[in-house]
Amino acid sequence: MQKVNVEEELVHLIKLQALDSRLYGLRRERQSKPKLIQDLEVRRNEEQAAVKALEEKIKASQVKRKQRELDLSTKEDSIKKFQAQLYQLKTNKEYQTMQHEIEGQKADNSRIEDEILVLMQEAEDLNKEMAKEKELFADAEKHLNEDKKKIEAEMALLDGEISTLEAQRNEITVLVDKKILTHYEKVLAGKDGVALSPVKGKSCQGCFMNLPPQVINEIKMKDKIVTCDSCARILYIENEEDA
């Protein structure tokens, strides 16, 4: 069985780690992009819903106003009818009763007119609010259309860069011993894209735990792949003076 050249393997792994660090960053950035578009769509939908809600409110106010105007017209017709009947009444009591009815109708009309004025003011306020909501909706729609295109272009660029780096990565992985690569991939996945850690000041730079002298010596001997007992990352020494 051919012995693994640990020094060469570490050279490959260091190059691989540099690519993987970049890939992990790019993939995280790529994964965040759809959420940005989703947030824009949520804002647009919320503004659209606000406009529709106001439209329904305005419609209901208009229906109510028309109904009160019809009520007012009906009562005015009744008053005219009662007033015409006043001169046909024969007794004072009938006249007073009719007069009382007319005054009641007029009082009702006064209340209805007040309600109509309130509804007219409400309609004016709702229309002002609608103008503002339509501006907000138009702004949200504009940002969705413009920013969505920009984000999609950024996603395409990221996809291209990721594809290029993955191709470079494949060129390196075929050079790495399969068992070592399997171990590297496992640590990489478990440590958020950082499977290697340099040794400086006799400590692992991945978890900053001090390493026993025996471990430092094993790394320097380069007879096997050495990992940190604390964080499980593969250890290497960039500069002999650091350890």
HELIX and SHEET records of a PDB file:
HELIX    1   1 VAL A    6  LEU A   86  1                                  81    
HELIX    2   2 ASN A   92  THR A  173  1                                  82    
HELIX    3   3 LYS A  178  GLY A  190  1                                  13    
HELIX    4   4 PRO A  213  MET A  221  1                                   9    
HELIX    5   5 GLU A  240  ASP A  242  5                                   3    
SHEET    1   A 3 SER A 203  CYS A 204  0                                        
SHEET    2   A 3 LEU A 196  LYS A 200 -1                                        
SHEET    3   A 3 ILE A 234  TYR A 236  1                                        
END                                                                             
